[in-house]
């Protein structure tokens, strides 16, 4: 008898993202604060215990070779780790833009792990090692909410929800430009050296000033400077993004920051605009826009 259910795979924004240096394993040492938002893909799962290990994938608009499909990779790594003897059918209704810095692929992978764990009874704690192998953002999406991540992004510290943020909204602007995360990080590595390692001055600054991740949330994101050290790298590699930011500045956004490696920007909503007028202005520029609120799961 098939078992079927539906789950939401939420997007995220990086309220803060600092690249501290290059690690010995050739990955960048990160310090970031993730915030899950209610922009989400809808995922439908159907399981059959038939003594086989088969995977079927369908989507309304997301076409990806199997070898690059994080949903398939999540299935394979879970099946291998727990000797799964079930078949799974996944339907993905894509809402989160691809190549936007919003973590859509990572969220899909984490949600697939959670779905298989729900079906088989595997504890949540047993999923983190698998999530780390799938991608730096994937462990965060197992619990979501708001969290600080360090290392490659796999060292997760859950942060309490900000009450003021529960009713705060932001605008996500996607300029319909697909940015390559590997390309942005690859260029960032050019700016770093293994000899230097982690930026000691930056680490000392954070320690001396008592870095407080609670200072990074929607309701406090209002200064004019970006808190994302990948932003300038992405703007250099994709010059069209500079024009995007300039266009949005002219609309009167009080704060504007790129999420992750781009290409999306997010901002608090200017008080002088009505929702419909603001959407019209942004879409008139040729960009997609979404109103979004923070998500704080019950378990986070």
PASEBA-888297 format. One record per residue (C-alpha): residue number from 1; residue in one letter; chain; x, y, z. Coordinates in pm, whole numbers. Each point is the difference from the previous one (the first is absolute). Example, Ala and Ser with C-alpha at 12.3 -4.5 7.8 and 13.67 -1.06 7.14 Angstrom:
! PASEBA-888297
+-----+-----+-------+--------+--------+--------+
!   n ! res ! chain !      x !      y !      z !
+-----+-----+-------+--------+--------+--------+
!   1 !   A !     A !   1230 !   -450 !    780 !
!   2 !   S !     A !    137 !    344 !    -66 !
+-----+-----+-------+--------+--------+--------+
This chain:
! PASEBA-888297
+-----+-----+-------+--------+--------+--------+
!   n ! res ! chain !      x !      y !      z !
+-----+-----+-------+--------+--------+--------+
!   1 !   X !     A !      0 !      0 !      0 !
!   2 !   X !     A !    162 !    331 !   -106 !
!   3 !   X !     A !     59 !    265 !    265 !
!   4 !   X !     A !    -23 !    355 !   -129 !
!   5 !   X !     A !     37 !    342 !    158 !
!   6 !   X !     A !    100 !    356 !    -87 !
!   7 !   X !     A !    270 !    223 !    152 !
!   8 !   X !     A !    119 !    356 !    -52 !
!   9 !   X !     A !    365 !     72 !    -78 !
!  10 !   X !     A !     60 !    355 !    122 !
!  11 !   X !     A !    249 !    251 !   -138 !
!  12 !   X !     A !    251 !    196 !    208 !
!  13 !   X !     A !    185 !    330 !      2 !
!  14 !   X !     A !    340 !     72 !    152 !
!  15 !   X !     A !    -44 !    286 !    247 !
!  16 !   X !     A !    377 !      2 !     45 !
!  17 !   X !     A !    274 !   -178 !   -191 !
!  18 !   X !     A !    372 !     34 !     58 !
!  19 !   X !     A !    276 !   -194 !   -175 !
!  20 !   X !     A !    281 !    -21 !    255 !
!  21 !   X !     A !    259 !   -175 !   -212 !
!  22 !   X !     A !     99 !   -316 !   -183 !
!  23 !   X !     A !      9 !   -330 !    186 !
!  24 !   X !     A !    256 !   -277 !    -39 !
!  25 !   X !     A !   -260 !   -209 !   -185 !
!  26 !   X !     A !    -32 !    281 !   -262 !
!  27 !   X !     A !   -347 !    106 !    115 !
!  28 !   X !     A !    -76 !    351 !    122 !
!  29 !   X !     A !    -36 !     51 !    376 !
!  30 !   X !     A !   -342 !    159 !     48 !
!  31 !   X !     A !   -193 !    174 !    272 !
!  32 !   X !     A !   -360 !     67 !    -93 !
!  33 !   X !     A !   -348 !     48 !    141 !
!  34 !   X !     A !   -276 !   -178 !   -191 !
!  35 !   X !     A !   -366 !     95 !     18 !
!  36 !   X !     A !   -262 !   -230 !   -146 !
!  37 !   X !     A !   -279 !    179 !   -188 !
!  38 !   X !     A !   -346 !   -103 !   -114 !
!  39 !   X !     A !     78 !     -6 !   -372 !
!  40 !   X !     A !     -9 !   -374 !    -59 !
!  41 !   X !     A !      1 !   -284 !   -251 !
!  42 !   X !     A !   -277 !   -257 !     39 !
!  43 !   X !     A !    118 !   -361 !      6 !
!  44 !   X !     A !   -225 !   -305 !    -28 !
!  45 !   X !     A !    142 !   -337 !    109 !
!  46 !   X !     A !   -140 !   -345 !    -66 !
!  47 !   X !     A !    162 !   -309 !    154 !
!  48 !   X !     A !    -45 !   -370 !    -68 !
!  49 !   X !     A !    172 !   -275 !    201 !
!  50 !   X !     A !     62 !   -251 !   -276 !
!  51 !   X !     A !    344 !   -132 !     83 !
!  52 !   X !     A !    150 !    219 !   -271 !
!  53 !   X !     A !    188 !    329 !      6 !
!  54 !   X !     A !   -145 !    204 !   -285 !
!  55 !   X !     A !    -24 !    376 !    -56 !
!  56 !   X !     A !   -238 !    196 !   -224 !
!  57 !   X !     A !      6 !    379 !    -32 !
!  58 !   X !     A !   -242 !    244 !   -162 !
!  59 !   X !     A !    -23 !    378 !      2 !
!  60 !   X !     A !   -217 !    274 !   -145 !
!  61 !   X !     A !    299 !    202 !   -119 !
!  62 !   X !     A !    324 !   -129 !    152 !
!  63 !   X !     A !    204 !   -208 !   -243 !
!  64 !   X !     A !    334 !   -126 !    124 !
!  65 !   X !     A !    225 !   -292 !   -100 !
!  66 !   X !     A !    -26 !   -281 !    256 !
!  67 !   X !     A !    371 !     27 !     88 !
!  68 !   X !     A !    -50 !    366 !    100 !
!  69 !   X !     A !   -336 !    -44 !    170 !
!  70 !   X !     A !     40 !     48 !    376 !
!  71 !   X !     A !   -334 !   -171 !     61 !
!  72 !   X !     A !    128 !   -314 !   -171 !
!  73 !   X !     A !    333 !     28 !    183 !
!  74 !   X !     A !   -187 !     23 !    331 !
!  75 !   X !     A !   -189 !   -318 !    -88 !
!  76 !   X !     A !    317 !   -186 !    -97 !
!  77 !   X !     A !    197 !     97 !    310 !
!  78 !   X !     A !   -294 !    -82 !    230 !
!  79 !   X !     A !    -62 !   -335 !   -172 !
!  80 !   X !     A !    365 !    -97 !     27 !
!  81 !   X !     A !     30 !    105 !    365 !
!  82 !   X !     A !   -315 !   -173 !    123 !
!  83 !   X !     A !    -32 !   -287 !   -253 !
!  84 !   X !     A !   -335 !    133 !   -116 !
!  85 !   X !     A !   -234 !   -247 !   -166 !
!  86 !   X !     A !   -265 !    247 !   -117 !
!  87 !   X !     A !    -81 !    181 !   -322 !
!  88 !   X !     A !    -65 !    372 !      2 !
!  89 !   X !     A !   -177 !    230 !   -241 !
!  90 !   X !     A !     61 !    374 !     37 !
!  91 !   X !     A !   -195 !    282 !   -161 !
!  92 !   X !     A !    151 !    348 !     36 !
!  93 !   X !     A !   -202 !    315 !    -58 !
!  94 !   X !     A !    272 !    261 !    -31 !
!  95 !   X !     A !    -55 !    348 !    146 !
!  96 !   X !     A !    349 !     91 !    125 !
!  97 !   X !     A !    208 !    149 !   -285 !
!  98 !   X !     A !    305 !   -199 !   -109 !
!  99 !   X !     A !    346 !    155 !     37 !
! 100 !   X !     A !   -142 !    272 !    223 !
! 101 !   X !     A !    191 !    -50 !    325 !
! 102 !   X !     A !   -319 !   -111 !    177 !
! 103 !   X !     A !    103 !   -361 !     64 !
! 104 !   X !     A !   -271 !   -167 !   -207 !
! 105 !   X !     A !    205 !   -305 !   -100 !
! 106 !   X !     A !    135 !    -50 !    352 !
! 107 !   X !     A !   -349 !     32 !    146 !
! 108 !   X !     A !   -134 !   -258 !   -247 !
! 109 !   X !     A !    276 !   -242 !    104 !
! 110 !   X !     A !    -60 !     52 !    373 !
! 111 !   X !     A !   -376 !    -37 !    -41 !
! 112 !   X !     A !     53 !   -327 !   -189 !
! 113 !   X !     A !    217 !   -130 !    286 !
! 114 !   X !     A !   -271 !    103 !    249 !
! 115 !   X !     A !   -270 !   -169 !   -207 !
! 116 !   X !     A !    192 !   -329 !    -16 !
! 117 !   X !     A !     75 !     21 !    373 !
! 118 !   X !     A !   -371 !     57 !     68 !
! 119 !   X !     A !    -88 !   -308 !   -205 !
! 120 !   X !     A !    265 !   -228 !    149 !
! 121 !   X !     A !     21 !    133 !    356 !
! 122 !   X !     A !    367 !    103 !    -24 !
! 123 !   X !     A !     79 !    261 !    272 !
! 124 !   X !     A !     71 !    360 !   -105 !
! 125 !   X !     A !    344 !    -13 !    162 !
! 126 !   X !     A !    105 !   -273 !   -244 !
! 127 !   X !     A !    -62 !    226 !   -298 !
! 128 !   X !     A !    262 !    267 !     70 !
! 129 !   X !     A !    295 !   -205 !   -122 !
! 130 !   X !     A !   -184 !    -70 !   -324 !
! 131 !   X !     A !   -102 !    363 !    -39 !
! 132 !   X !     A !    362 !    117 !     31 !
! 133 !   X !     A !     96 !   -223 !   -292 !
! 134 !   X !     A !   -270 !    154 !   -219 !
! 135 !   X !     A !     92 !    366 !     45 !
! 136 !   X !     A !    103 !    269 !    245 !
! 137 !   X !     A !   -354 !    145 !     36 !
! 138 !   X !     A !   -181 !   -333 !     27 !
! 139 !   X !     A !     49 !    -62 !    378 !
! 140 !   X !     A !   -165 !    335 !     79 !
! 141 !   X !     A !   -322 !    -97 !   -176 !
! 142 !   X !     A !    -50 !   -306 !    219 !
! 143 !   X !     A !   -123 !    230 !    277 !
! 144 !   X !     A !    -22 !    336 !   -177 !
! 145 !   X !     A !   -114 !    305 !    193 !
! 146 !   X !     A !    288 !    232 !     78 !
! 147 !   X !     A !    350 !   -135 !     56 !
! 148 !   X !     A !    365 !     93 !     -2 !
! 149 !   X !     A !    223 !   -221 !   -215 !
! 150 !   X !     A !    378 !    -27 !      7 !
! 151 !   X !     A !    268 !   -210 !   -165 !
! 152 !   X !     A !   -116 !    -86 !   -352 !
! 153 !   X !     A !   -349 !     75 !    126 !
! 154 !   X !     A !    -52 !   -337 !    166 !
! 155 !   X !     A !     56 !    110 !    363 !
! 156 !   X !     A !   -351 !    110 !     94 !
! 157 !   X !     A !   -105 !    195 !    308 !
! 158 !   X !     A !   -375 !     54 !     20 !
! 159 !   X !     A !    -99 !    353 !     99 !
! 160 !   X !     A !   -317 !    102 !    177 !
! 161 !   X !     A !   -272 !    172 !   -198 !
! 162 !   X !     A !    -24 !    377 !     11 !
! 163 !   X !     A !   -351 !    100 !    110 !
! 164 !   X !     A !     17 !    324 !   -195 !
! 165 !   X !     A !     83 !   -197 !   -314 !
! 166 !   X !     A !   -308 !   -219 !     24 !
! 167 !   X !     A !   -204 !    272 !   -168 !
! 168 !   X !     A !    282 !    157 !   -203 !
! 169 !   X !     A !     -7 !    -40 !   -375 !
! 170 !   X !     A !    264 !     45 !   -262 !
! 171 !   X !     A !      7 !     14 !   -377 !
! 172 !   X !     A !    205 !   -254 !   -191 !
! 173 !   X !     A !    107 !    121 !   -343 !
! 174 !   X !     A !    121 !   -253 !   -256 !
! 175 !   X !     A !    153 !    166 !   -309 !
! 176 !   X !     A !    -47 !   -314 !   -212 !
! 177 !   X !     A !    374 !    -56 !     -4 !
! 178 !   X !     A !    137 !   -343 !     89 !
! 179 !   X !     A !    321 !     38 !    202 !
! 180 !   X !     A !    242 !   -291 !     38 !
! 181 !   X !     A !     84 !    -57 !    366 !
! 182 !   X !     A !    315 !   -192 !    -92 !
! 183 !   X !     A !    114 !    284 !   -225 !
! 184 !   X !     A !    -47 !    261 !    275 !
! 185 !   X !     A !    182 !   -209 !    261 !
! 186 !   X !     A !    267 !    -89 !   -254 !
! 187 !   X !     A !     75 !    367 !    -58 !
! 188 !   X !     A !     -8 !     65 !    373 !
! 189 !   X !     A !    270 !   -264 !     44 !
! 190 !   X !     A !    218 !    196 !   -241 !
! 191 !   X !     A !    -17 !    287 !    246 !
! 192 !   X !     A !    112 !   -225 !    285 !
! 193 !   X !     A !    313 !   -207 !     55 !
! 194 !   X !     A !     55 !   -322 !    190 !
! 195 !   X !     A !    304 !    160 !    164 !
! 196 !   X !     A !   -214 !    268 !    156 !
! 197 !   X !     A !   -267 !   -248 !    111 !
! 198 !   X !     A !   -283 !    151 !    200 !
! 199 !   X !     A !     16 !    376 !     32 !
! 200 !   X !     A !    138 !     40 !    353 !
! 201 !   X !     A !    -82 !    371 !     14 !
! 202 !   X !     A !   -360 !    -73 !    -93 !
! 203 !   X !     A !    -27 !   -276 !    260 !
! 204 !   X !     A !    150 !    225 !    268 !
! 205 !   X !     A !   -241 !    277 !    -95 !
! 206 !   X !     A !   -298 !   -233 !     34 !
! 207 !   X !     A !    126 !   -131 !    334 !
! 208 !   X !     A !     85 !    344 !    137 !
! 209 !   X !     A !   -335 !    146 !    -97 !
! 210 !   X !     A !   -191 !   -301 !    126 !
! 211 !   X !     A !   -165 !    -95 !   -329 !
! 212 !   X !     A !   -368 !    -25 !     73 !
! 213 !   X !     A !   -199 !   -194 !   -261 !
! 214 !   X !     A !   -321 !    131 !    158 !
! 215 !   X !     A !     91 !    335 !   -153 !
! 216 !   X !     A !    -74 !   -140 !   -344 !
! 217 !   X !     A !   -368 !    -32 !    -80 !
! 218 !   X !     A !   -261 !    160 !   -223 !
! 219 !   X !     A !   -106 !    271 !    240 !
! 220 !   X !     A !    359 !    116 !     61 !
! 221 !   X !     A !    117 !    -12 !   -360 !
! 222 !   X !     A !     -4 !    369 !    -67 !
! 223 !   X !     A !    351 !    135 !    -44 !
! 224 !   X !     A !    118 !     86 !   -349 !
! 225 !   X !     A !    298 !   -232 !    -21 !
! 226 !   X !     A !    -13 !   -364 !   -105 !
! 227 !   X !     A !     73 !   -269 !    256 !
! 228 !   X !     A !     90 !   -252 !   -271 !
! 229 !   X !     A !    365 !    -25 !   -101 !
! 230 !   X !     A !    -93 !   -202 !   -311 !
! 231 !   X !     A !   -202 !    286 !   -141 !
! 232 !   X !     A !    288 !    199 !   -148 !
! 233 !   X !     A !    143 !   -318 !   -154 !
! 234 !   X !     A !   -333 !    -80 !   -167 !
! 235 !   X !     A !    -38 !    358 !   -123 !
! 236 !   X !     A !    347 !    -20 !   -156 !
! 237 !   X !     A !    -75 !   -329 !   -179 !
! 238 !   X !     A !   -351 !    102 !   -105 !
! 239 !   X !     A !      7 !    376 !    -81 !
! 240 !   X !     A !   -375 !      3 !    -75 !
! 241 !   X !     A !    -58 !    -46 !    373 !
! 242 !   X !     A !    146 !    346 !     64 !
! 243 !   X !     A !   -272 !    150 !   -216 !
! 244 !   X !     A !   -260 !   -207 !    184 !
! 245 !   X !     A !    115 !    139 !    334 !
! 246 !   X !     A !     12 !    352 !   -142 !
! 247 !   X !     A !   -355 !    -32 !   -136 !
! 248 !   X !     A !   -130 !   -121 !    335 !
! 249 !   X !     A !    181 !    276 !    189 !
! 250 !   X !     A !   -179 !    254 !   -216 !
! 251 !   X !     A !   -332 !   -143 !    117 !
! 252 !   X !     A !     84 !    105 !    355 !
! 253 !   X !     A !     86 !   -324 !    177 !
! 254 !   X !     A !    143 !     84 !    347 !
! 255 !   X !     A !    213 !   -316 !      3 !
! 256 !   X !     A !    102 !   -230 !   -280 !
! 257 !   X !     A !    212 !   -314 !     21 !
! 258 !   X !     A !     80 !   -295 !   -221 !
! 259 !   X !     A !    -85 !   -344 !    136 !
! 260 !   X !     A !    274 !   -263 !     -7 !
! 261 !   X !     A !    198 !      6 !   -323 !
! 262 !   X !     A !   -287 !    175 !   -182 !
! 263 !   X !     A !   -177 !     94 !   -213 !
! 264 !   X !     A !   -295 !     93 !    223 !
! 265 !   X !     A !    -14 !    308 !    219 !
! 266 !   X !     A !   -221 !     53 !    302 !
! 267 !   X !     A !   -114 !    312 !    180 !
! 268 !   X !     A !   -237 !    130 !    258 !
! 269 !   X !     A !   -306 !    143 !   -170 !
! 270 !   X !     A !      6 !    380 !    -42 !
! 271 !   X !     A !   -287 !    146 !    202 !
! 272 !   X !     A !    -94 !    250 !   -269 !
! 273 !   X !     A !   -113 !   -267 !   -248 !
! 274 !   X !     A !   -315 !   -208 !    -12 !
! 275 !   X !     A !     62 !   -369 !    -70 !
! 276 !   X !     A !   -154 !      1 !   -345 !
! 277 !   X !     A !    182 !    318 !   -103 !
! 278 !   X !     A !    334 !   -136 !    117 !
! 279 !   X !     A !    -46 !   -325 !   -191 !
! 280 !   X !     A !    -96 !    194 !   -311 !
! 281 !   X !     A !    312 !    215 !     24 !
! 282 !   X !     A !    232 !   -297 !     43 !
! 283 !   X !     A !   -160 !   -215 !   -269 !
! 284 !   X !     A !      3 !    297 !   -237 !
! 285 !   X !     A !    380 !    -15 !     27 !
! 286 !   X !     A !    -18 !   -357 !   -126 !
! 287 !   X !     A !     65 !   -171 !    334 !
! 288 !   X !     A !   -205 !   -253 !    196 !
! 289 !   X !     A !   -101 !     96 !    353 !
! 290 !   X !     A !   -148 !   -187 !    297 !
! 291 !   X !     A !   -122 !    121 !    337 !
! 292 !   X !     A !    128 !   -229 !    273 !
! 293 !   X !     A !     -5 !    -51 !    375 !
! 294 !   X !     A !    238 !   -188 !    231 !
! 295 !   X !     A !    -81 !   -362 !     81 !
! 296 !   X !     A !     61 !   -131 !    351 !
! 297 !   X !     A !    -78 !   -369 !     25 !
! 298 !   X !     A !   -141 !   -136 !    325 !
! 299 !   X !     A !    310 !   -211 !     60 !
! 300 !   X !     A !    250 !    282 !    -54 !
+-----+-----+-------+--------+--------+--------+
